[in-house]
């Protein structure tokens, strides 16, 4: 799946990705691949990712630069 980083909540260590399918996915800094550094994300980065189920719904993992 691919998408664009929509929003970063730096002080809490997470953000949201808008996927090409129009869905929005939560991601945590621990879900980033080594190709990305959370501190350098500002929004609008193109990324690819996998989707996993969590207690709070689907979330992105293995988030990497597209």
C-alpha positions, 0 to 999 in steps of 0.5 A: 500500500502507498500513501502520503504522511498527512499529520505528525504528532511529534510530542506523542510519537505517532502520525497518520497516513492517507493511503491511495485508497482514501483511507487514513491509517495511524502509525507509531514511530516504532512502525517505521522502517530504517529508511525513515527517521521519525524526527525528520518527518514533516508531512507530505512524504510519500511512503509505502507500508503494510497494514496490521490489525490492532485493538484500535483498528487497522494501523500502518507498519513497516512504513518506508520511503516510497 
